[in-house]
Amino acid sequence: MNLQFSDEKVFYQELFRAFATRFLLVSAAAKAAAETSKKLKHAAQSRLGQSSFIIAFRQYSKHLS
């Protein structure tokens, strides 16, 4: 196996950094989607009007894609 790193320790440090970064990005996206989902539910339940519901739905759909 031909590694680009000088030794195993550096390889595992870089691997850990990559996984940690990915985990933080996914966690942040999930949190944002959950908060937007709450806004969408609130707009629908409180009958704030069709425009508020549409705006909340658009924000929610952006987080899903």
PyMOL Python script that loads the backbone (N, CA, C, O; Angstrom):
from pymol import cmd

cmd.read_pdbstr("""\
ATOM      1  N   MET A   1       0.846  -1.178   0.000  1.00  0.00           N
ATOM      2  CA  MET A   1       0.000   0.000   0.000  1.00  0.00           C
ATOM      3  C   MET A   1       0.891   1.240   0.000  1.00  0.00           C
ATOM      4  O   MET A   1       1.741   1.402   0.875  1.00  0.00           O
ATOM      5  N   ASN A   2       0.694   2.095  -0.968  1.00  0.00           N
ATOM      6  CA  ASN A   2       1.528   3.280  -1.123  1.00  0.00           C
ATOM      7  C   ASN A   2       0.801   4.496  -0.553  1.00  0.00           C
ATOM      8  O   ASN A   2      -0.140   4.992  -1.172  1.00  0.00           O
ATOM      9  N   LEU A   3       1.217   4.979   0.606  1.00  0.00           N
ATOM     10  CA  LEU A   3       0.600   6.139   1.232  1.00  0.00           C
ATOM     11  C   LEU A   3       1.373   7.400   0.879  1.00  0.00           C
ATOM     12  O   LEU A   3       2.591   7.371   0.704  1.00  0.00           O
ATOM     13  N   GLN A   4       0.647   8.506   0.777  1.00  0.00           N
ATOM     14  CA  GLN A   4       1.294   9.785   0.492  1.00  0.00           C
ATOM     15  C   GLN A   4       1.819  10.436   1.770  1.00  0.00           C
ATOM     16  O   GLN A   4       2.494  11.463   1.700  1.00  0.00           O
ATOM     17  N   PHE A   5       1.531   9.874   2.905  1.00  0.00           N
ATOM     18  CA  PHE A   5       1.945  10.441   4.177  1.00  0.00           C
ATOM     19  C   PHE A   5       3.251   9.795   4.623  1.00  0.00           C
ATOM     20  O   PHE A   5       3.544   8.653   4.269  1.00  0.00           O
ATOM     21  N   SER A   6       4.028  10.535   5.399  1.00  0.00           N
ATOM     22  CA  SER A   6       5.345  10.045   5.813  1.00  0.00           C
ATOM     23  C   SER A   6       5.260   8.869   6.775  1.00  0.00           C
ATOM     24  O   SER A   6       6.138   8.006   6.776  1.00  0.00           O
ATOM     25  N   ASP A   7       4.238   8.826   7.573  1.00  0.00           N
ATOM     26  CA  ASP A   7       4.086   7.692   8.486  1.00  0.00           C
ATOM     27  C   ASP A   7       2.618   7.474   8.830  1.00  0.00           C
ATOM     28  O   ASP A   7       1.758   8.273   8.462  1.00  0.00           O
ATOM     29  N   GLU A   8       2.348   6.399   9.530  1.00  0.00           N
ATOM     30  CA  GLU A   8       0.968   6.048   9.869  1.00  0.00           C
ATOM     31  C   GLU A   8       0.309   7.081  10.768  1.00  0.00           C
ATOM     32  O   GLU A   8      -0.882   7.355  10.621  1.00  0.00           O
ATOM     33  N   LYS A   9       1.057   7.653  11.688  1.00  0.00           N
ATOM     34  CA  LYS A   9       0.494   8.625  12.623  1.00  0.00           C
ATOM     35  C   LYS A   9      -0.091   9.815  11.868  1.00  0.00           C
ATOM     36  O   LYS A   9      -1.208  10.245  12.157  1.00  0.00           O
ATOM     37  N   VAL A  10       0.643  10.340  10.917  1.00  0.00           N
ATOM     38  CA  VAL A  10       0.165  11.473  10.125  1.00  0.00           C
ATOM     39  C   VAL A  10      -1.059  11.060   9.313  1.00  0.00           C
ATOM     40  O   VAL A  10      -2.017  11.824   9.191  1.00  0.00           O
ATOM     41  N   PHE A  11      -1.022   9.855   8.761  1.00  0.00           N
ATOM     42  CA  PHE A  11      -2.152   9.355   7.980  1.00  0.00           C
ATOM     43  C   PHE A  11      -3.426   9.347   8.822  1.00  0.00           C
ATOM     44  O   PHE A  11      -4.466   9.838   8.383  1.00  0.00           O
ATOM     45  N   TYR A  12      -3.345   8.789  10.034  1.00  0.00           N
ATOM     46  CA  TYR A  12      -4.530   8.709  10.886  1.00  0.00           C
ATOM     47  C   TYR A  12      -4.972  10.082  11.389  1.00  0.00           C
ATOM     48  O   TYR A  12      -6.166  10.309  11.587  1.00  0.00           O
ATOM     49  N   GLN A  13      -4.033  10.994  11.597  1.00  0.00           N
ATOM     50  CA  GLN A  13      -4.408  12.357  11.983  1.00  0.00           C
ATOM     51  C   GLN A  13      -5.206  13.024  10.870  1.00  0.00           C
ATOM     52  O   GLN A  13      -6.224  13.665  11.131  1.00  0.00           O
ATOM     53  N   GLU A  14      -4.750  12.876   9.640  1.00  0.00           N
ATOM     54  CA  GLU A  14      -5.461  13.465   8.501  1.00  0.00           C
ATOM     55  C   GLU A  14      -6.817  12.797   8.294  1.00  0.00           C
ATOM     56  O   GLU A  14      -7.798  13.465   7.967  1.00  0.00           O
ATOM     57  N   LEU A  15      -6.870  11.507   8.480  1.00  0.00           N
ATOM     58  CA  LEU A  15      -8.126  10.777   8.344  1.00  0.00           C
ATOM     59  C   LEU A  15      -9.130  11.242   9.396  1.00  0.00           C
ATOM     60  O   LEU A  15     -10.304  11.451   9.089  1.00  0.00           O
ATOM     61  N   PHE A  16      -8.668  11.403  10.637  1.00  0.00           N
ATOM     62  CA  PHE A  16      -9.540  11.883  11.708  1.00  0.00           C
ATOM     63  C   PHE A  16     -10.048  13.289  11.402  1.00  0.00           C
ATOM     64  O   PHE A  16     -11.230  13.573  11.592  1.00  0.00           O
ATOM     65  N   ARG A  17      -9.171  14.169  10.933  1.00  0.00           N
ATOM     66  CA  ARG A  17      -9.586  15.531  10.579  1.00  0.00           C
ATOM     67  C   ARG A  17     -10.676  15.519   9.520  1.00  0.00           C
ATOM     68  O   ARG A  17     -11.652  16.263   9.617  1.00  0.00           O
ATOM     69  N   ALA A  18     -10.510  14.679   8.514  1.00  0.00           N
ATOM     70  CA  ALA A  18     -11.501  14.599   7.437  1.00  0.00           C
ATOM     71  C   ALA A  18     -12.851  14.126   7.969  1.00  0.00           C
ATOM     72  O   ALA A  18     -13.885  14.700   7.627  1.00  0.00           O
ATOM     73  N   PHE A  19     -12.852  13.092   8.795  1.00  0.00           N
ATOM     74  CA  PHE A  19     -14.110  12.594   9.358  1.00  0.00           C
ATOM     75  C   PHE A  19     -14.735  13.607  10.308  1.00  0.00           C
ATOM     76  O   PHE A  19     -15.953  13.791  10.296  1.00  0.00           O
ATOM     77  N   ALA A  20     -13.928  14.262  11.127  1.00  0.00           N
ATOM     78  CA  ALA A  20     -14.454  15.253  12.066  1.00  0.00           C
ATOM     79  C   ALA A  20     -15.083  16.425  11.321  1.00  0.00           C
ATOM     80  O   ALA A  20     -16.154  16.901  11.699  1.00  0.00           O
ATOM     81  N   THR A  21     -14.425  16.887  10.272  1.00  0.00           N
ATOM     82  CA  THR A  21     -14.964  17.986   9.474  1.00  0.00           C
ATOM     83  C   THR A  21     -16.294  17.597   8.857  1.00  0.00           C
ATOM     84  O   THR A  21     -17.253  18.367   8.910  1.00  0.00           O
ATOM     85  N   ARG A  22     -16.361  16.414   8.277  1.00  0.00           N
ATOM     86  CA  ARG A  22     -17.605  15.939   7.658  1.00  0.00           C
ATOM     87  C   ARG A  22     -18.712  15.809   8.693  1.00  0.00           C
ATOM     88  O   ARG A  22     -19.856  16.175   8.423  1.00  0.00           O
ATOM     89  N   PHE A  23     -18.387  15.294   9.874  1.00  0.00           N
ATOM     90  CA  PHE A  23     -19.375  15.144  10.935  1.00  0.00           C
ATOM     91  C   PHE A  23     -19.941  16.503  11.346  1.00  0.00           C
ATOM     92  O   PHE A  23     -21.152  16.644  11.514  1.00  0.00           O
ATOM     93  N   LEU A  24     -19.079  17.496  11.508  1.00  0.00           N
ATOM     94  CA  LEU A  24     -19.540  18.824  11.909  1.00  0.00           C
ATOM     95  C   LEU A  24     -20.420  19.455  10.838  1.00  0.00           C
ATOM     96  O   LEU A  24     -21.414  20.104  11.163  1.00  0.00           O
ATOM     97  N   LEU A  25     -20.071  19.275   9.569  1.00  0.00           N
ATOM     98  CA  LEU A  25     -20.885  19.823   8.485  1.00  0.00           C
ATOM     99  C   LEU A  25     -22.262  19.176   8.447  1.00  0.00           C
ATOM    100  O   LEU A  25     -23.269  19.867   8.297  1.00  0.00           O
ATOM    101  N   VAL A  26     -22.312  17.874   8.579  1.00  0.00           N
ATOM    102  CA  VAL A  26     -23.595  17.163   8.561  1.00  0.00           C
ATOM    103  C   VAL A  26     -24.431  17.549   9.777  1.00  0.00           C
ATOM    104  O   VAL A  26     -25.641  17.738   9.653  1.00  0.00           O
ATOM    105  N   SER A  27     -23.815  17.669  10.936  1.00  0.00           N
ATOM    106  CA  SER A  27     -24.535  18.056  12.152  1.00  0.00           C
ATOM    107  C   SER A  27     -25.126  19.452  12.025  1.00  0.00           C
ATOM    108  O   SER A  27     -26.268  19.685  12.420  1.00  0.00           O
ATOM    109  N   ALA A  28     -24.355  20.377  11.476  1.00  0.00           N
ATOM    110  CA  ALA A  28     -24.839  21.749  11.302  1.00  0.00           C
ATOM    111  C   ALA A  28     -26.009  21.791  10.329  1.00  0.00           C
ATOM    112  O   ALA A  28     -26.973  22.521  10.560  1.00  0.00           O
ATOM    113  N   ALA A  29     -25.945  21.029   9.255  1.00  0.00           N
ATOM    114  CA  ALA A  29     -27.033  20.996   8.275  1.00  0.00           C
ATOM    115  C   ALA A  29     -28.291  20.397   8.889  1.00  0.00           C
ATOM    116  O   ALA A  29     -29.393  20.883   8.635  1.00  0.00           O
ATOM    117  N   ALA A  30     -28.144  19.359   9.684  1.00  0.00           N
ATOM    118  CA  ALA A  30     -29.303  18.726  10.322  1.00  0.00           C
ATOM    119  C   ALA A  30     -29.961  19.679  11.312  1.00  0.00           C
ATOM    120  O   ALA A  30     -31.187  19.738  11.396  1.00  0.00           O
ATOM    121  N   LYS A  31     -29.157  20.418  12.057  1.00  0.00           N
ATOM    122  CA  LYS A  31     -29.708  21.366  13.025  1.00  0.00           C
ATOM    123  C   LYS A  31     -30.461  22.481  12.312  1.00  0.00           C
ATOM    124  O   LYS A  31     -31.548  22.863  12.744  1.00  0.00           O
ATOM    125  N   ALA A  32     -29.907  23.002  11.238  1.00  0.00           N
ATOM    126  CA  ALA A  32     -30.565  24.071  10.484  1.00  0.00           C
ATOM    127  C   ALA A  32     -31.886  23.584   9.900  1.00  0.00           C
ATOM    128  O   ALA A  32     -32.875  24.317   9.921  1.00  0.00           O
ATOM    129  N   ALA A  33     -31.918  22.364   9.382  1.00  0.00           N
ATOM    130  CA  ALA A  33     -33.148  21.817   8.809  1.00  0.00           C
ATOM    131  C   ALA A  33     -34.211  21.641   9.886  1.00  0.00           C
ATOM    132  O   ALA A  33     -35.388  21.898   9.633  1.00  0.00           O
ATOM    133  N   ALA A  34     -33.821  21.211  11.073  1.00  0.00           N
ATOM    134  CA  ALA A  34     -34.779  21.023  12.163  1.00  0.00           C
ATOM    135  C   ALA A  34     -35.376  22.356  12.605  1.00  0.00           C
ATOM    136  O   ALA A  34     -36.578  22.442  12.857  1.00  0.00           O
ATOM    137  N   GLU A  35     -34.549  23.393  12.701  1.00  0.00           N
ATOM    138  CA  GLU A  35     -35.049  24.709  13.096  1.00  0.00           C
ATOM    139  C   GLU A  35     -35.999  25.266  12.046  1.00  0.00           C
ATOM    140  O   GLU A  35     -37.017  25.864  12.396  1.00  0.00           O
ATOM    141  N   THR A  36     -35.688  25.083  10.768  1.00  0.00           N
ATOM    142  CA  THR A  36     -36.551  25.567   9.698  1.00  0.00           C
ATOM    143  C   THR A  36     -37.851  24.780   9.683  1.00  0.00           C
ATOM    144  O   THR A  36     -38.907  25.344   9.397  1.00  0.00           O
ATOM    145  N   SER A  37     -37.795  23.503   9.983  1.00  0.00           N
ATOM    146  CA  SER A  37     -38.993  22.672  10.051  1.00  0.00           C
ATOM    147  C   SER A  37     -39.935  23.187  11.142  1.00  0.00           C
ATOM    148  O   SER A  37     -41.152  23.198  10.958  1.00  0.00           O
ATOM    149  N   LYS A  38     -39.375  23.612  12.268  1.00  0.00           N
ATOM    150  CA  LYS A  38     -40.192  24.170  13.346  1.00  0.00           C
ATOM    151  C   LYS A  38     -40.881  25.450  12.884  1.00  0.00           C
ATOM    152  O   LYS A  38     -42.048  25.676  13.204  1.00  0.00           O
ATOM    153  N   LYS A  39     -40.167  26.287  12.136  1.00  0.00           N
ATOM    154  CA  LYS A  39     -40.762  27.523  11.621  1.00  0.00           C
ATOM    155  C   LYS A  39     -41.907  27.209  10.669  1.00  0.00           C
ATOM    156  O   LYS A  39     -42.944  27.872  10.701  1.00  0.00           O
ATOM    157  N   LEU A  40     -41.724  26.206   9.829  1.00  0.00           N
ATOM    158  CA  LEU A  40     -42.754  25.804   8.881  1.00  0.00           C
ATOM    159  C   LEU A  40     -43.992  25.312   9.626  1.00  0.00           C
ATOM    160  O   LEU A  40     -45.114  25.677   9.276  1.00  0.00           O
ATOM    161  N   LYS A  41     -43.794  24.496  10.639  1.00  0.00           N
ATOM    162  CA  LYS A  41     -44.912  23.967  11.420  1.00  0.00           C
ATOM    163  C   LYS A  41     -45.641  25.100  12.133  1.00  0.00           C
ATOM    164  O   LYS A  41     -46.871  25.125  12.166  1.00  0.00           O
ATOM    165  N   HIS A  42     -44.891  26.030  12.698  1.00  0.00           N
ATOM    166  CA  HIS A  42     -45.489  27.166  13.399  1.00  0.00           C
ATOM    167  C   HIS A  42     -46.319  28.020  12.441  1.00  0.00           C
ATOM    168  O   HIS A  42     -47.426  28.436  12.784  1.00  0.00           O
ATOM    169  N   ALA A  43     -45.799  28.280  11.256  1.00  0.00           N
ATOM    170  CA  ALA A  43     -46.524  29.094  10.280  1.00  0.00           C
ATOM    171  C   ALA A  43     -47.824  28.418   9.865  1.00  0.00           C
ATOM    172  O   ALA A  43     -48.841  29.087   9.679  1.00  0.00           O
ATOM    173  N   ALA A  44     -47.799  27.108   9.720  1.00  0.00           N
ATOM    174  CA  ALA A  44     -49.007  26.381   9.326  1.00  0.00           C
ATOM    175  C   ALA A  44     -50.020  26.342  10.466  1.00  0.00           C
ATOM    176  O   ALA A  44     -51.218  26.499  10.229  1.00  0.00           O
ATOM    177  N   GLN A  45     -49.560  26.136  11.698  1.00  0.00           N
ATOM    178  CA  GLN A  45     -50.470  26.001  12.831  1.00  0.00           C
ATOM    179  C   GLN A  45     -51.053  27.331  13.286  1.00  0.00           C
ATOM    180  O   GLN A  45     -52.206  27.376  13.715  1.00  0.00           O
ATOM    181  N   SER A  46     -50.302  28.391  13.205  1.00  0.00           N
ATOM    182  CA  SER A  46     -50.777  29.670  13.720  1.00  0.00           C
ATOM    183  C   SER A  46     -51.540  30.473  12.678  1.00  0.00           C
ATOM    184  O   SER A  46     -52.007  31.576  12.963  1.00  0.00           O
ATOM    185  N   ARG A  47     -51.668  29.939  11.495  1.00  0.00           N
ATOM    186  CA  ARG A  47     -52.421  30.594  10.408  1.00  0.00           C
ATOM    187  C   ARG A  47     -51.926  32.016  10.174  1.00  0.00           C
ATOM    188  O   ARG A  47     -52.707  32.967  10.145  1.00  0.00           O
ATOM    189  N   LEU A  48     -50.634  32.138  10.009  1.00  0.00           N
ATOM    190  CA  LEU A  48     -50.039  33.457   9.795  1.00  0.00           C
ATOM    191  C   LEU A  48     -50.322  33.999   8.407  1.00  0.00           C
ATOM    192  O   LEU A  48     -50.027  35.156   8.109  1.00  0.00           O
ATOM    193  N   GLY A  49     -50.876  33.182   7.590  1.00  0.00           N
ATOM    194  CA  GLY A  49     -51.172  33.617   6.231  1.00  0.00           C
ATOM    195  C   GLY A  49     -50.411  32.784   5.225  1.00  0.00           C
ATOM    196  O   GLY A  49     -49.395  32.160   5.530  1.00  0.00           O
ATOM    197  N   GLN A  50     -50.934  32.798   4.033  1.00  0.00           N
ATOM    198  CA  GLN A  50     -50.350  31.969   2.981  1.00  0.00           C
ATOM    199  C   GLN A  50     -48.921  32.385   2.655  1.00  0.00           C
ATOM    200  O   GLN A  50     -48.078  31.525   2.399  1.00  0.00           O
ATOM    201  N   SER A  51     -48.632  33.671   2.657  1.00  0.00           N
ATOM    202  CA  SER A  51     -47.283  34.113   2.290  1.00  0.00           C
ATOM    203  C   SER A  51     -46.244  33.640   3.310  1.00  0.00           C
ATOM    204  O   SER A  51     -45.147  33.241   2.919  1.00  0.00           O
ATOM    205  N   SER A  52     -46.561  33.674   4.603  1.00  0.00           N
ATOM    206  CA  SER A  52     -45.624  33.198   5.625  1.00  0.00           C
ATOM    207  C   SER A  52     -45.363  31.710   5.473  1.00  0.00           C
ATOM    208  O   SER A  52     -44.232  31.250   5.627  1.00  0.00           O
ATOM    209  N   PHE A  53     -46.413  30.963   5.169  1.00  0.00           N
ATOM    210  CA  PHE A  53     -46.259  29.522   4.979  1.00  0.00           C
ATOM    211  C   PHE A  53     -45.380  29.229   3.772  1.00  0.00           C
ATOM    212  O   PHE A  53     -44.526  28.345   3.832  1.00  0.00           O
ATOM    213  N   ILE A  54     -45.575  29.958   2.680  1.00  0.00           N
ATOM    214  CA  ILE A  54     -44.780  29.749   1.461  1.00  0.00           C
ATOM    215  C   ILE A  54     -43.313  30.074   1.723  1.00  0.00           C
ATOM    216  O   ILE A  54     -42.432  29.330   1.293  1.00  0.00           O
ATOM    217  N   ILE A  55     -43.041  31.169   2.416  1.00  0.00           N
ATOM    218  CA  ILE A  55     -41.659  31.548   2.731  1.00  0.00           C
ATOM    219  C   ILE A  55     -41.002  30.479   3.600  1.00  0.00           C
ATOM    220  O   ILE A  55     -39.863  30.086   3.347  1.00  0.00           O
ATOM    221  N   ALA A  56     -41.709  30.011   4.618  1.00  0.00           N
ATOM    222  CA  ALA A  56     -41.156  28.978   5.494  1.00  0.00           C
ATOM    223  C   ALA A  56     -40.923  27.680   4.724  1.00  0.00           C
ATOM    224  O   ALA A  56     -39.920  27.000   4.942  1.00  0.00           O
ATOM    225  N   PHE A  57     -41.839  27.337   3.830  1.00  0.00           N
ATOM    226  CA  PHE A  57     -41.683  26.112   3.043  1.00  0.00           C
ATOM    227  C   PHE A  57     -40.479  26.207   2.114  1.00  0.00           C
ATOM    228  O   PHE A  57     -39.752  25.229   1.947  1.00  0.00           O
ATOM    229  N   ARG A  58     -40.263  27.354   1.519  1.00  0.00           N
ATOM    230  CA  ARG A  58     -39.095  27.528   0.639  1.00  0.00           C
ATOM    231  C   ARG A  58     -37.794  27.365   1.420  1.00  0.00           C
ATOM    232  O   ARG A  58     -36.860  26.721   0.943  1.00  0.00           O
ATOM    233  N   GLN A  59     -37.729  27.939   2.607  1.00  0.00           N
ATOM    234  CA  GLN A  59     -36.532  27.794   3.433  1.00  0.00           C
ATOM    235  C   GLN A  59     -36.314  26.335   3.809  1.00  0.00           C
ATOM    236  O   GLN A  59     -35.184  25.847   3.802  1.00  0.00           O
ATOM    237  N   TYR A  60     -37.398  25.644   4.136  1.00  0.00           N
ATOM    238  CA  TYR A  60     -37.301  24.232   4.506  1.00  0.00           C
ATOM    239  C   TYR A  60     -36.821  23.388   3.327  1.00  0.00           C
ATOM    240  O   TYR A  60     -35.984  22.503   3.501  1.00  0.00           O
ATOM    241  N   SER A  61     -37.340  23.653   2.142  1.00  0.00           N
ATOM    242  CA  SER A  61     -36.958  22.853   0.977  1.00  0.00           C
ATOM    243  C   SER A  61     -35.502  23.096   0.576  1.00  0.00           C
ATOM    244  O   SER A  61     -34.866  22.204   0.014  1.00  0.00           O
ATOM    245  N   LYS A  62     -34.967  24.278   0.852  1.00  0.00           N
ATOM    246  CA  LYS A  62     -33.551  24.541   0.570  1.00  0.00           C
ATOM    247  C   LYS A  62     -32.657  23.646   1.415  1.00  0.00           C
ATOM    248  O   LYS A  62     -31.620  23.178   0.943  1.00  0.00           O
ATOM    249  N   HIS A  63     -33.052  23.403   2.662  1.00  0.00           N
ATOM    250  CA  HIS A  63     -32.241  22.568   3.550  1.00  0.00           C
ATOM    251  C   HIS A  63     -32.318  21.094   3.174  1.00  0.00           C
ATOM    252  O   HIS A  63     -31.415  20.322   3.497  1.00  0.00           O
ATOM    253  N   LEU A  64     -33.383  20.704   2.498  1.00  0.00           N
ATOM    254  CA  LEU A  64     -33.513  19.302   2.107  1.00  0.00           C
ATOM    255  C   LEU A  64     -32.650  18.957   0.911  1.00  0.00           C
ATOM    256  O   LEU A  64     -32.232  17.811   0.748  1.00  0.00           O
ATOM    257  N   SER A  65     -32.381  19.948   0.072  1.00  0.00           N
ATOM    258  CA  SER A  65     -31.587  19.659  -1.132  1.00  0.00           C
ATOM    259  C   SER A  65     -30.118  19.885  -0.916  1.00  0.00           C
ATOM    260  O   SER A  65     -29.321  19.686  -1.833  1.00  0.00           O
TER     261      SER A  65
END
""", "prot")
cmd.dss("prot")
cmd.show_as("cartoon", "prot")
cmd.util.cbc("prot")
cmd.orient("prot")
